[in-house]
Amino acid sequence: MKNTIQISLPESKISALRMYLTQKNTTLECELSRYTEQLYGKIVPQNVREFIEMTAKKPASDKPERKAQTPHEPD
């Protein structure tokens, strides 16, 4: 599952970024995505990243199903 992050920046700065990024054959979205991956690699410990990768690769069928618990009736 992917989440969306929203940031606020003056329109003039966004326009300037888009203009110069176009000259470099890239987009603001691409650069922000690349930067967030770099930030993730820098901030999140390696063992946590590996755990997240392992759990993300696990097929949905491997996850145990949770059964709905029936309320316990007093004796």
Secondary structure as the mmCIF struct_conf table of DSSP 4:
data_model
#
loop_
_struct_conf.conf_type_id
_struct_conf.id
_struct_conf.beg_label_comp_id
_struct_conf.beg_label_asym_id
_struct_conf.beg_label_seq_id
_struct_conf.end_label_comp_id
_struct_conf.end_label_asym_id
_struct_conf.end_label_seq_id
HELX_RH_AL_P HELX_RH_AL_P1 GLU A 11 GLN A 23
TURN_TY1_P TURN_TY1_P1 LYS A 24 ASN A 25
HELX_RH_AL_P HELX_RH_AL_P2 LEU A 28 ILE A 43
BEND BEND1 VAL A 44 VAL A 44
HELX_RH_AL_P HELX_RH_AL_P3 GLN A 46 LYS A 57
BEND BEND2 LYS A 58 LYS A 58
HELX_RH_3T_P HELX_RH_3T_P1 ALA A 60 ASP A 62
BEND BEND3 LYS A 63 LYS A 63
HELX_LH_PP_P HELX_LH_PP_P1 PRO A 64 PRO A 74
#
